Amino acid sequence: MYPQRELIRLAAYKAALRRDITLRRAYCATAASRLAQPVAWLDRMVAIVRQLSPVALFAAVPLGVFVQRTVFPRMKILGTLVRWGPLVVNAARGFGSMLRRSGEPSKRSQPKA
């Protein structure tokens, strides 16, 4: 069917192609492991936080305020952010949802069919 020379050439091409595929797989595995390192670190941090007691999480805010006062006694911005941050975030969320709803036609203003 095929001449012997062509079969030998195809076998060599197949071997080279397999070698290239193996090298590219190794390169992709190395790149994927480098990309996964921050995700693995984040996953470990989430696991540690989940192991903490809920009471310890509530203690984090006063501890943060204490550290801010001792390390940066003249900078009041962190205390202001801790105090007013949740209010501003909730107001922005409410305002954003109100704007999204204002773009939709209300059910009352639509005529009944």
Helices and strands as residue ranges (DSSP letters): H 4-51, H 54-71, H 77-102
